[in-house]
Amino acid sequence: MKTDKQPHGHLRDLSPDRIRRNPDNPRLFFRPEEMDALMASIRRYGIQVPITVYEDDSEYVLIDGERRWRCARKLNLVRIPALIQPKPSELDNLLLMFNIHALREQWDYLTIANKLPDVIRLFSDKNDGRQPNEQDLSDITGLTRGQIRRCRLLFDLPASYRKQLEDELSLPKRLQTLSEDFFIEMERALKTVQKRVPAAVTDVNSARDALIQKFRGGTIGNITDLRKLSKIATSISNVGVRESNATRAIKDILDPSKNVGIQDVYAQQFEMRYDERKVNLSIDSVYEYLDATIESEDPATLGGDLLQRLRRLRDLIDRVLGADDAF
């Protein structure tokens, strides 16, 4: 009796109709512009890199190559090259896909965030209930610890905000306003505010809505402005700003009825305090260096360029202190 079954781990041509999508594939988005470019390449050159599948009864399930498979079906290709692997466990199935994409083009962070809880659950089941730490997750998924932290911020978002982000990421890139980076920076900033200035945020979802609204409207001009919101929150401990001043500034930023952006508030009320701190740290370094030099050797042996800079600095200090004495 003839059978088309072959040993696992071999390459063969398969009909796309005998292949089905992997239900555990984390990937959410297949952007039209990327698919069009791939389809044009396949139409011209064929599929140069085989897809990877595993056999499941009389069908094959994708492990890697869903975009190539989708394009092949649209192009009505009769056969495509496929590497057939042994059927993996549920955890191994996920980890295979994670590691493939860690080595190639990276998934969207939201894609990873939606499946990372499954990886954590399956790892725990396999290891007698032990929860994986960041290093465990990094080792088994191929992600860096920083990537894992960013994903955690996204899967900790309430479902309605994950849906907002999902809807945004499904659009062509030129039409997207919000991004994963925006939500990640927003969550970091709001966590800092809640920890350092809890009185400034009475409802975190209202704060999220205000920041999203102001970013869409251009009042917040740049994603990196959200880092300055964190600096406003930490200004109390870092540069001695009064808590009441920081609270009032953050409340203004989070008030959707006020046309107040983060950059303007930071520049007007907080930037100089941080600049002063930088100067203080620089002065301390210069003082320690010169003090050590005087103790260990003749200051006259200092390089000419350094002495010239010190003289200019002395003249500037005399002017500043002279102006200060006038008051």
Residue pairs with C-beta under 8 A, 6 or more apart in sequence:
5 55
6 12
6 84
8 55
8 84
8 85
8 86
9 83
9 84
9 85
9 86
10 83
10 84
11 50
11 81
11 82
11 83
11 84
12 81
12 82
12 84
13 79
13 80
13 81
13 82
14 53
14 60
14 79
14 80
14 82
15 78
15 79
16 69
16 72
16 73
16 77
16 80
17 73
18 58
18 59
18 60
19 51
19 53
19 59
19 60
19 61
19 62
19 69
19 82
20 59
20 60
20 61
20 62
21 61
21 62
21 66
21 69
22 61
22 62
22 63
22 66
22 93
22 97
24 90
24 93
24 94
24 97
24 115
24 118
25 62
25 66
25 97
26 94
26 97
26 98
26 107
26 111
26 112
26 114
26 115
27 66
27 107
27 111
28 108
28 110
28 111
28 114
28 166
28 169
28 170
29 108
29 111
29 169
29 170
30 66
30 67
30 70
31 172
31 173
32 172
33 172
33 173
34 67
35 67
35 70
35 71
38 67
38 68
38 71
39 71
39 74
39 75
42 68
42 71
42 72
42 75
42 77
43 75
47 68
47 72
47 77
47 80
47 81
49 65
49 68
50 65
50 80
50 81
50 82
50 83
51 62
51 64
51 65
51 68
51 69
51 80
51 81
51 82
51 83
52 62
52 63
52 64
52 65
52 82
52 83
52 85
52 100
53 60
53 61
53 62
53 63
53 82
53 83
53 84
53 85
54 60
54 61
54 63
54 84
54 85
54 86
54 87
54 88
55 61
55 84
55 87
56 87
60 82
60 84
61 87
62 69
63 85
63 88
63 93
63 96
63 97
63 100
64 96
64 97
64 100
65 82
68 80
69 80
72 80
88 96
90 122
91 119
91 122
91 123
91 126
94 115
94 118
94 119
94 122
95 119
95 140
95 141
98 112
98 115
98 119
98 140
98 141
98 142
98 143
99 141
99 142
101 107
102 141
102 142
102 143
103 142
108 169
108 180
109 147
109 150
109 151
109 154
109 180
109 184
110 154
110 162
110 165
110 166
110 169
110 180
112 143
112 147
112 151
113 151
113 152
113 154
113 155
113 162
114 155
114 162
116 137
116 141
116 148
116 151
116 152
116 155
117 155
119 132
119 137
119 140
119 141
120 131
120 132
120 137
123 130
123 131
123 132
123 136
123 137
123 140
124 130
124 131
124 132
132 140
134 145
134 148
134 149
135 145
137 143
137 145
137 148
138 144
138 145
138 148
141 148
143 151
150 180
150 184
153 183
153 184
153 187
153 188
154 162
154 165
154 180
154 183
154 184
154 187
155 162
156 187
157 165
157 183
157 187
158 205
161 183
161 208
164 178
164 212
165 178
165 180
165 183
168 176
168 177
168 178
168 179
169 176
169 179
169 180
177 215
177 216
178 212
178 215
178 216
179 223
181 223
182 215
182 223
182 226
185 223
185 224
185 226
185 227
186 208
186 211
186 212
186 226
188 226
188 227
188 230
189 226
189 227
189 229
189 230
189 233
190 201
190 204
190 207
190 208
190 211
192 229
192 230
192 233
192 234
193 200
193 201
193 207
193 229
193 230
193 233
193 250
194 201
194 204
195 233
196 233
196 234
196 236
196 237
197 233
197 236
197 243
197 246
197 247
197 250
199 243
199 247
200 233
200 246
200 247
200 250
200 251
200 254
201 207
201 250
201 254
206 254
207 254
209 256
210 253
210 254
210 255
210 256
211 220
211 226
211 254
213 256
214 220
214 253
214 256
214 261
215 223
219 259
219 260
219 261
220 226
220 261
220 262
220 263
221 261
221 263
222 263
225 261
225 262
225 263
225 266
226 262
228 262
228 263
228 266
228 270
229 250
229 253
229 262
229 266
231 238
231 266
231 270
231 274
232 246
232 249
232 250
232 253
232 262
232 265
232 266
232 269
232 270
233 246
233 250
235 241
235 246
235 270
235 273
235 274
236 242
236 243
236 246
238 274
238 277
239 270
239 273
239 274
239 276
239 277
240 273
241 269
241 270
241 273
245 269
249 265
249 269
249 270
252 258
252 260
252 265
253 260
253 261
253 262
253 265
290 299
290 310
293 299
293 302
302 310
